[in-house]
Amino acid sequence: MAKSHFALFCFFTLIFLVQSKQPTLLPSDFNALLLIQKDLGFRRAPSRDPCDSAGIFCERRIGNSSYVLRITRLLFDSQNLNGRLSPAVGQLSELKELSLQNNQIVDQIPPQIVNCKKLEVVNLGNNRLSGKIPPGLSALIRLRILDLSANKFTGNLMFLKYFPNLEKLNLADNMFAGKVPVSLRSFRNLRFINLSGNSFLEGPVPLMGNNLDQYSSSELMPKRYILAENSSQSRNHSTATAMAPDASAPSPMPQPPHDRHKKNIKTRIGGWALGFVAGAIAGSVSGLVFTVLFKLVMSIIRGRNKNSSLKIFSPMIKKPEDLAFLEKEDGLASLEVIGRGGCGEVYKSVLPGSDGKEIAIKKIIQPPRDAEELTGEDSKLLNKKMRQIKSEIQTVGEIRHRNLLPLLAHLPRPDCHYLVYEYMKNGSLQDCLQQVAEGRRELDWLARYKIALGVAAGLEYLHISHTPRIIHRDLKPANVLLDDEMEARIADFGLAKAVPDANTHVTTSNVAGTVGYIAPEYYQTFKFTDKCDIYSFGVLLGALVMGKLPSDEFFQHTDEMSLVKWMRNVMSSEDPKRAIDTKLLGNGYEEQMLLVLKVACFCSLDNPKERPNSKDVRCMLSQIKH
């Protein structure tokens, strides 16, 4: 443990040394900041070095021939500001977060804000802003948090067109009007939405699926739920009234106690017997009728609707008919095969009615019903594959995160299963690294660093944020796909296992994972923990920086015969830069790449207790400034 703490101390010391040579703020950012502070109503004089001021955060970027600082975050919460938001904010092209909540800012949101294409967080809550929201706000497709609550905004919500990464939307306590747009259904990562306090809004919020954690919009509750409760109360009241005795009816003549008691016993016994017989007959008849009707209805459903077993997990697929072609015998005959894995083939197709949106379809062959046709070994192999695909369906269908590949739909067939995913045009990280090694593609360091951060964020969600926790068990470059913006998407959950909170590991008798990425303790214990995923991530990090995979022939000609051992020895040598991919040398990021390799060494330590968890890994990587 002491060695681990000392290594972490050395790591952060190295970060400090790398960051000690700070460049200056870009002049255009400096001038824009002066205008923003002036219009917001700052009373203090601007600092000569704004990046050291409270609420202003800068990051290093490459300029024409040297490094410069760019403003990436402005956090001016609760500053008693009473001015307006300057149009100059649109000049901060590297701005990622703008937070001005709990002030007295007036006027409108300047339309120039749409020029901040990298904005991820906009928090303007609890101010006095008014007017309509700029219609071009949907151009900020990287937005994760949009909070405009407690202001005086007007107009409709048509600016909510397309925010694929939006996780939190708070528009409460404004004066928005019109209908709630159905485009909200396309916000696949949305976890929180609050539209309450807008008395002029009409209609319910569109159904968002299982990924919505909270929904606060009591004023938009459909009336049918209230009516259902009232009608239930009315029925109870009517029943109670019908069962009450009639006060106006004449009372019978009194009888002797002994005779009355005997008569009551006989009446009760007769009533019980009659009720039992009548109940038995009625129950038998009702059960028979219900069974016949149920079988009849099910046969009608199976006959008329072949899509009844289709399960859709994403609003991207608008109706079951869009996947009707999968029902045909030759539905995949004309499609391009783009991959073959341990569980089946993968095809590429265009989703009908989606303006050319491409999907990937994984076909899993189901074992034949007649088990006698299979040998014992083949039967075990096929059954193992089916357990894997069931695990994949159960796990992926419930997950929504920008760094995890979502399952769009599942269609079981008599002889196979179809899993539908978004198609990733840039392929897998393994394909990308191989093409780079062959000189057919380029992948600069900033792109590789972004991929590393994305995979770390996805792992943190699986291990910590999701309930129950999930262990991937086969993390490797081939299972990391790259979307249109080269954002990493962890894929292939065929071996994933959900772990209840009370447990710390999954025990299995079958070898999971891929050779070269499997943690050493797994071969001894067959217990797969989240630290095994961390080990695999360490190997993946090493491959990103070195440009070599564990299976590369290069390592067969080394003394270590292993990527991890070779990486450790080179990193402890006098020339650790030998480990860096030669295609990345000379770009000025050598120190940052060595820091990432340090993280890779931490993750791939032999003792799992000394490895960091996924949150620590993500924090260490995010502190490496560029």
C-alpha positions in Angstrom: 0.0 0.0 0.0 2.9 2.4 0.8 4.4 1.7 -2.6 1.0 2.5 -4.2 0.8 5.8 -2.3 4.3 6.7 -3.2 3.6 6.0 -6.9 0.6 8.2 -6.8 2.6 11.0 -5.2 5.2 10.7 -7.9 2.5 10.8 -10.6 0.9 14.0 -9.3 4.4 15.6 -8.8 5.1 14.8 -12.5 1.8 16.5 -13.4 2.8 19.6 -11.5 6.2 19.7 -13.2 4.6 19.3 -16.7 2.2 22.1 -16.0 4.8 24.5 -14.5 5.5 26.2 -17.8 2.2 28.0 -18.3 1.7 29.9 -21.6 -0.4 33.1 -21.8 -4.1 33.6 -22.5 -5.1 34.0 -26.1 -5.6 37.8 -26.7 -9.1 37.3 -28.3 -10.2 35.3 -25.3 -8.8 38.1 -23.0 -10.7 40.8 -24.8 -13.9 38.8 -24.9 -13.6 38.2 -21.1 -13.2 42.0 -20.5 -16.5 42.7 -22.3 -18.3 39.8 -20.5 -17.2 41.0 -17.1 -18.1 44.6 -17.9 -21.6 43.8 -19.2 -22.3 41.4 -16.2 -21.6 44.3 -13.8 -18.3 43.2 -12.2 -17.1 46.0 -9.9 -13.5 44.7 -9.4 -10.8 45.6 -12.0 -9.9 42.6 -14.3 -6.7 40.7 -13.4 -3.7 40.8 -15.7 -3.7 37.0 -15.5 -7.4 36.1 -15.6 -6.8 32.3 -15.5 -5.7 32.7 -11.8 -8.9 34.5 -10.9 -11.8 32.9 -9.1 -14.4 31.4 -11.4 -12.2 31.4 -14.5 -10.7 28.2 -15.7 -8.3 27.8 -18.7 -6.7 24.9 -20.5 -3.7 24.7 -22.8 -4.2 24.4 -26.5 -1.8 24.4 -29.5 -1.7 27.8 -31.3 0.2 28.5 -34.6 3.6 27.5 -33.3 3.3 27.4 -29.5 1.0 26.7 -26.6 -1.7 29.2 -25.6 -4.3 29.2 -22.9 -8.0 29.2 -23.7 -10.9 29.9 -21.4 -12.9 26.7 -21.0 -15.1 27.4 -17.9 -16.8 30.6 -16.5 -18.4 30.0 -13.0 -19.9 33.3 -11.6 -22.6 31.9 -9.3 -24.1 34.0 -6.5 -22.0 37.2 -7.3 -24.9 39.7 -7.1 -24.4 40.5 -10.8 -27.2 42.7 -12.2 -26.0 43.3 -15.8 -26.5 41.3 -19.0 -24.8 38.4 -20.8 -22.6 40.0 -23.5 -22.7 38.8 -27.1 -18.9 38.5 -26.7 -19.4 35.1 -25.1 -19.7 33.7 -28.6 -16.0 34.5 -29.1 -15.0 31.9 -26.5 -14.9 29.0 -28.9 -13.3 26.6 -26.3 -15.9 27.3 -23.6 -17.3 24.1 -22.1 -19.2 25.4 -19.0 -21.1 28.7 -18.4 -22.6 29.0 -14.9 -24.3 32.3 -13.8 -27.0 31.0 -11.4 -28.3 32.9 -8.4 -27.7 36.4 -9.7 -29.9 39.3 -11.0 -28.9 39.2 -14.7 -31.4 40.7 -17.1 -32.1 40.9 -20.8 -32.0 38.0 -23.2 -29.6 35.2 -24.0 -27.5 36.5 -26.9 -27.8 34.5 -30.1 -24.0 34.5 -30.4 -23.9 31.8 -27.7 -24.5 29.2 -30.4 -20.9 29.8 -31.6 -19.7 28.1 -28.4 -19.8 24.7 -30.1 -18.0 22.9 -27.2 -20.5 24.0 -24.5 -21.4 21.1 -22.2 -23.0 22.9 -19.3 -25.2 26.0 -19.3 -26.6 27.0 -16.0 -28.5 30.4 -15.9 -31.0 29.4 -13.3 -32.5 31.9 -10.8 -31.9 35.2 -12.6 -34.2 37.8 -14.3 -33.5 36.8 -17.9 -36.4 37.1 -20.3 -37.4 36.9 -24.0 -37.2 33.9 -26.3 -34.5 31.3 -26.3 -32.3 31.6 -29.4 -33.7 29.1 -32.0 -30.2 27.9 -32.9 -29.4 26.6 -29.4 -29.9 23.0 -30.7 -26.6 23.5 -32.5 -24.9 22.9 -29.2 -25.1 19.2 -29.5 -22.5 18.6 -26.8 -24.7 20.0 -24.1 -25.1 17.7 -21.1 -26.8 20.2 -18.6 -29.2 23.0 -19.6 -30.7 24.9 -16.6 -32.8 28.0 -17.4 -35.1 27.7 -14.4 -36.6 30.5 -12.3 -36.4 33.2 -15.0 -38.9 35.0 -17.2 -38.4 33.3 -20.5 -41.3 33.3 -23.0 -42.0 31.7 -26.3 -42.3 28.0 -27.2 -40.0 25.1 -26.7 -39.1 24.6 -30.4 -35.5 25.2 -29.6 -35.4 21.7 -28.1 -34.7 20.0 -31.4 -31.8 17.7 -31.0 -29.6 17.3 -27.9 -28.2 13.7 -28.1 -26.0 14.2 -25.1 -28.3 16.1 -22.8 -28.6 14.5 -19.4 -30.4 17.2 -17.4 -33.0 19.7 -18.6 -34.5 22.2 -16.1 -36.9 24.9 -17.5 -39.1 25.2 -14.4 -40.7 28.5 -13.3 -40.7 30.4 -16.5 -43.5 31.6 -18.9 -43.0 29.2 -21.7 -46.1 28.4 -23.8 -47.3 26.0 -26.5 -47.0 22.2 -26.7 -44.2 20.1 -25.2 -42.2 19.0 -28.4 -42.1 15.3 -29.1 -38.5 15.7 -30.1 -37.7 15.1 -26.4 -38.0 11.4 -27.1 -34.8 11.5 -29.2 -32.8 12.8 -26.2 -31.3 9.3 -25.5 -29.2 10.3 -22.5 -31.8 12.4 -20.7 -31.9 11.5 -17.0 -33.7 14.5 -15.4 -36.4 16.9 -16.7 -38.4 19.6 -15.0 -41.0 21.7 -16.8 -43.1 22.6 -13.8 -44.2 26.2 -13.1 -44.9 26.9 -16.8 -48.7 27.4 -16.7 -49.0 28.0 -20.4 -47.5 24.8 -21.5 -49.8 22.2 -23.0 -49.8 18.4 -23.1 -47.8 15.7 -21.3 -44.1 15.1 -21.6 -43.4 12.3 -24.2 -42.5 8.9 -22.8 -38.8 8.8 -22.3 -38.2 5.1 -21.6 -36.5 3.5 -18.6 -33.5 5.9 -18.5 -35.4 8.8 -17.0 -34.6 9.1 -13.3 -36.7 12.0 -12.3 -39.7 13.8 -13.8 -41.1 16.9 -12.1 -44.0 18.3 -14.1 -47.1 18.0 -11.9 -49.0 20.6 -13.8 -48.9 18.5 -17.0 -50.2 15.3 -15.4 -52.9 13.8 -17.7 -56.3 14.1 -16.3 -57.1 10.5 -16.8 -55.1 9.5 -13.7 -57.1 11.9 -11.5 -60.4 10.6 -13.0 -59.4 7.0 -12.3 -58.9 7.7 -8.7 -62.2 9.6 -8.4 -64.2 6.8 -10.1 -62.7 4.2 -7.8 -63.9 6.2 -4.8 -67.3 6.6 -6.4 -67.6 2.9 -6.9 -66.6 2.2 -3.3 -69.2 4.7 -2.1 -71.9 3.2 -4.3 -71.1 -0.3 -3.0 -71.2 0.8 0.6 -74.6 2.5 0.0 -76.1 -0.6 -1.6 -75.0 -2.8 1.3 -76.4 -0.6 4.0 -79.7 -1.7 5.6 -82.9 0.1 4.7 -84.0 2.1 7.7 -87.6 2.3 6.5 -88.1 -1.5 6.3 -90.3 -3.0 9.0 -88.4 -5.1 11.6 -89.4 -8.8 11.9 -91.2 -10.2 15.0 -88.8 -11.3 17.7 -88.3 -15.1 18.1 -87.3 -17.2 21.1 -83.5 -17.2 21.6 -83.1 -21.0 21.5 -85.1 -21.5 18.3 -83.6 -18.5 16.7 -80.1 -19.9 17.5 -80.8 -23.3 15.9 -82.3 -21.7 12.9 -79.3 -19.5 12.5 -76.9 -22.5 12.6 -78.9 -24.4 10.0 -79.1 -21.3 7.8 -75.3 -20.8 8.0 -74.5 -24.4 7.2 -76.9 -24.4 4.3 -75.5 -21.1 3.0 -71.9 -22.4 3.3 -72.7 -25.6 1.4 -74.6 -23.8 -1.3 -71.9 -21.2 -1.6 -69.2 -23.8 -1.8 -71.0 -25.8 -4.6 -71.9 -22.6 -6.5 -68.4 -21.2 -6.1 -66.8 -24.5 -7.4 -69.1 -24.6 -10.4 -68.7 -21.0 -11.2 -64.9 -21.2 -10.8 -64.6 -24.2 -13.0 -66.7 -22.6 -15.7 -64.9 -19.3 -15.5 -61.5 -21.0 -15.6 -62.5 -23.0 -18.6 -63.9 -20.0 -20.4 -60.9 -17.8 -19.5 -58.5 -20.5 -20.8 -60.3 -20.9 -24.1 -60.5 -17.1 -24.6 -56.8 -16.7 -23.6 -55.7 -19.3 -26.1 -57.9 -17.8 -28.8 -56.6 -14.3 -28.2 -53.0 -15.5 -28.2 -53.5 -17.4 -31.4 -55.0 -14.4 -33.0 -52.1 -12.2 -31.9 -49.5 -14.6 -33.1 -51.3 -14.9 -36.4 -51.8 -11.2 -37.1 -48.9 -9.6 -35.4 -45.6 -11.2 -35.8 -43.8 -8.3 -34.2 -45.4 -9.0 -30.8 -42.1 -10.4 -29.4 -40.0 -7.5 -30.6 -38.7 -5.4 -27.7 -37.7 -1.8 -28.5 -35.4 0.0 -26.0 -34.9 3.3 -27.9 -37.2 6.0 -29.3 -34.9 6.0 -32.4 -37.0 3.1 -33.6 -40.4 4.7 -34.0 -42.5 1.7 -34.7 -42.1 -2.1 -34.9 -42.9 -2.1 -38.6 -39.4 -0.4 -39.2 -37.8 -3.8 -38.4 -40.4 -5.9 -40.2 -37.8 -7.0 -42.8 -36.1 -9.1 -40.1 -39.2 -11.3 -40.1 -38.5 -12.5 -43.6 -36.6 -15.6 -44.4 -34.1 -13.7 -46.6 -34.3 -10.4 -44.6 -30.5 -10.3 -44.2 -29.5 -11.7 -47.6 -28.9 -8.4 -49.3 -27.1 -6.8 -46.3 -23.4 -6.3 -45.9 -21.6 -8.4 -43.3 -19.3 -6.0 -41.3 -18.1 -8.4 -38.7 -18.0 -11.8 -37.1 -17.7 -12.4 -33.4 -17.9 -15.2 -30.8 -21.7 -15.0 -30.7 -22.6 -14.4 -34.4 -22.4 -12.2 -37.5 -23.0 -8.5 -37.7 -24.8 -6.8 -40.6 -25.2 -3.2 -41.7 -28.5 -1.8 -42.7 -30.4 1.5 -43.1 -33.3 2.0 -40.7 -36.5 2.6 -42.6 -38.1 6.0 -42.1 -35.1 7.5 -40.4 -33.6 9.7 -43.1 -30.7 7.3 -43.8 -29.8 6.4 -40.2 -27.6 3.3 -40.3 -27.9 0.4 -37.8 -25.9 -2.7 -37.0 -27.7 -6.0 -36.6 -26.1 -8.8 -34.7 -27.5 -12.2 -35.6 -27.2 -15.0 -33.0 -27.8 -18.5 -34.1 -30.0 -20.5 -31.6 -29.2 -24.2 -31.0 -31.7 -26.6 -32.6 -34.5 -28.0 -30.5 -33.4 -31.6 -31.0 -30.5 -31.7 -28.6 -29.6 -35.3 -29.7 -28.3 -33.8 -33.0 -25.4 -32.2 -31.1 -22.4 -33.7 -29.5 -21.9 -32.9 -25.8 -19.1 -30.4 -26.5 -21.1 -28.6 -29.2 -24.2 -28.4 -27.0 -22.2 -26.8 -24.2 -20.7 -24.3 -26.6 -24.0 -23.3 -28.0 -25.7 -23.1 -24.6 -22.8 -20.9 -23.4 -23.4 -18.6 -26.3 -27.1 -18.3 -25.6 -26.4 -17.5 -22.0 -24.0 -14.8 -23.2 -26.6 -13.2 -25.5 -29.3 -13.3 -22.8 -26.9 -11.5 -20.5 -26.2 -9.0 -23.3 -29.9 -8.3 -23.8 -30.6 -8.0 -20.1 -27.7 -5.6 -19.4 -27.4 -3.4 -22.5 -31.1 -2.8 -22.8 -31.2 -0.9 -19.5 -28.0 1.2 -20.0 -27.9 4.7 -21.4 -24.5 6.6 -21.3 -22.7 8.6 -23.9 -19.7 6.3 -23.7 -21.6 3.0 -23.9 -23.2 1.6 -27.0 -26.9 1.3 -26.5 -29.1 -1.6 -27.6 -31.9 -0.3 -29.7 -34.0 -3.4 -30.1 -34.2 -7.2 -29.7 -36.1 -9.6 -31.9 -36.1 -13.3 -31.0 -36.8 -15.7 -33.8 -37.3 -19.5 -33.8 -33.8 -20.2 -35.0 -31.9 -17.0 -34.0 -31.8 -13.7 -32.1 -31.5 -10.2 -33.7 -29.8 -7.4 -31.7 -30.1 -3.9 -33.2 -27.5 -1.3 -32.4 -26.5 2.1 -33.7 -23.9 1.7 -36.5 -20.5 3.3 -35.7 -18.9 4.5 -38.9 -15.4 4.8 -37.6 -15.3 1.1 -36.6 -13.5 -0.3 -33.5 -10.4 1.1 -31.8 -8.5 -2.1 -32.7 -9.2 -1.6 -36.4 -8.2 2.0 -36.1 -4.9 1.2 -34.4 -4.1 -1.5 -37.0 -4.8 0.9 -39.9 -2.6 3.5 -38.2 0.2 1.0 -37.9 -0.2 0.1 -41.6 -0.1 3.8 -42.6 -3.7 3.8 -43.9 -5.1 6.1 -41.3 -4.0 8.9 -38.8 -4.9 9.1 -35.2 -3.2 12.0 -33.4 -2.6 12.2 -29.7 -5.5 14.4 -28.8 -7.9 12.0 -30.4 -6.3 9.0 -28.5 -6.5 11.0 -25.2 -10.2 11.7 -25.9 -10.8 8.0 -26.4 -9.0 7.1 -23.2 -11.1 9.6 -21.2 -14.3 8.3 -22.8 -13.6 4.6 -22.0 -12.7 5.7 -18.4 -16.0 7.5 -18.1 -17.9 4.5 -19.4 -16.2 2.2 -17.0 -16.9 4.6 -14.1 -20.6 4.5 -15.0 -20.6 0.7 -15.1 -18.7 0.1 -11.9 -20.0 3.0 -9.7 -23.0 4.9 -11.1 -25.1 2.1 -12.4 -27.2 -0.1 -10.0 -26.5 -2.9 -9.8 -22.8 -2.5 -10.6 -21.7 -4.1 -13.9 -18.4 -5.8 -14.7 -17.6 -5.9 -18.5 -15.2 -8.9 -18.3 -13.9 -8.5 -21.9 -12.7 -4.9 -22.2 -10.3 -4.5 -25.2 -9.8 -2.2 -28.2 -12.0 -4.5 -30.4 -14.9 -3.8 -28.0 -14.5 0.0 -28.1 -16.3 1.5 -31.0 -15.8 5.1 -32.3 -18.8 7.3 -33.3 -18.9 10.1 -35.9 -17.1 12.4 -33.5 -14.5 9.8 -32.5 -16.2 9.5 -29.1 -15.5 6.1 -27.5 -18.4 3.7 -27.0 -17.8 0.6 -25.0 -19.6 -2.3 -26.7 -20.1 -6.1 -26.7 -21.6 -6.8 -23.4 -22.0 -10.5 -24.2 -19.9 -11.4 -21.2 -21.1 -8.6 -18.9 -22.4 -9.5 -15.5 -24.5 -7.5 -13.1 -23.2 -7.6 -9.6 -25.5 -7.0 -6.6 -24.3 -4.3 -4.2 -23.7 -6.9 -1.5 -21.3 -8.8 -3.7 -17.8 -7.9 -4.8 -17.1 -10.4 -7.5 -18.5 -12.8 -10.0 -17.4 -16.5 -9.9 -17.4 -18.4 -13.1 -16.2 -21.8 -14.3 -15.7 -20.6 -17.9 -12.7 -18.6 -18.9 -14.0 -15.0 -19.7 -12.2 -12.3 -21.5 -9.4 -12.2 -24.1 -5.8 -13.4 -23.6 -3.5 -10.4 -23.1 -6.2 -8.4 -21.3 -7.1 -10.8 -18.5 -5.9 -9.9 -15.0 -3.4 -12.5 -13.6 -5.4 -13.2 -10.5 -8.3 -14.5 -12.6 -6.4 -17.6 -13.7 -6.0 -18.6 -10.0 -9.4 -17.6 -8.5 -11.8 -17.5 -11.5 -13.3 -14.5 -9.6 -13.9 -11.5 -11.8 -14.0 -8.2 -10.0 -14.1 -4.6 -11.2 -10.3 -4.5 -10.6 -10.0 -7.1 -13.5 -11.7 -4.6 -15.8 -9.2 -2.0 -14.5 -6.3 -4.3 -15.5 -7.8 -4.7 -19.0 -8.2 -0.9 -19.2 -4.5 -0.5 -18.3 -3.6 -2.8 -21.2 -5.9 -0.7 -23.5 -4.2 2.5 -22.3 -0.8 1.1 -23.1 -2.0 0.1 -26.6 -3.3 3.6 -27.2 0.0 5.2 -26.4 2.4 2.6 -27.8 0.4 1.8 -30.9 0.8 -1.9 -30.3 -1.6 -4.6 -29.2 -0.7 -7.5 -26.9 -1.0 -9.9 -29.8 1.6 -7.9 -31.9 4.6 -10.0 -33.1 6.8 -7.3 -31.6 6.4 -8.6 -28.1 7.3 -12.2 -29.2 10.8 -10.9 -29.9 11.3 -9.2 -26.5 12.6 -10.7 -23.3 9.3 -10.0 -21.5 7.1 -11.6 -24.1 4.3 -9.4 -22.7 2.9 -5.9 -23.3 2.5 -5.1 -19.7 5.9 -6.4 -18.5 7.6 -4.6 -21.4 5.8 -1.4 -20.7 6.8 -1.5 -17.0 10.5 -2.2 -17.8 10.7 0.6 -20.4 8.9 3.1 -18.1 11.4 2.4 -15.3 14.4 2.7 -17.7 16.5 5.9 -18.5 14.6 6.4 -21.8 10.9 5.8 -21.1 9.9 7.7 -24.4 10.9 4.4 -26.2 7.4 3.2 -25.3 5.6 6.0 -27.2 4.3 5.3 -30.7 6.9 6.7 -33.1 4.1 8.4 -35.1 3.3 10.5 -32.0 6.8 11.7 -31.2 7.7 15.4 -31.9 4.2 16.8 -31.3 5.0 18.4 -28.0 2.8 16.0 -25.9 5.5 13.5 -24.9 5.2 14.4 -21.2 1.4 13.9 -21.3 1.8 10.6 -23.0 4.2 9.4 -20.3 1.7 10.4 -17.7 -0.9 8.3 -19.4 1.5 5.4 -19.5 2.0 5.9 -15.7 -1.7 5.5 -15.2 -1.6 2.4 -17.4 1.1 0.9 -15.1 -1.0 1.7 -12.0 -4.0 0.0 -13.6 -2.0 -3.2 -14.6 -0.3 -3.8 -11.2 -0.2 -7.5 -10.3 -1.8 -6.9 -6.9 -5.5 -6.0 -7.5 -5.7 -4.2 -4.2 -3.1 -1.7 -5.4 -4.9 -0.8 -8.6 -7.1 2.4 -8.6 -10.8 2.2 -9.0 -12.5 3.5 -12.2 -13.3 6.9 -10.6 -9.7 7.4 -9.6 -8.6 6.5 -13.1 -10.9 8.9 -14.7 -9.8 11.7 -12.3 -6.1 11.1 -12.9 -6.6 11.1 -16.7 -8.7 14.3 -16.6 -6.0 16.1 -14.6 -3.5 15.7 -17.5 -3.7 19.1 -19.2 -3.0 19.7 -22.8 
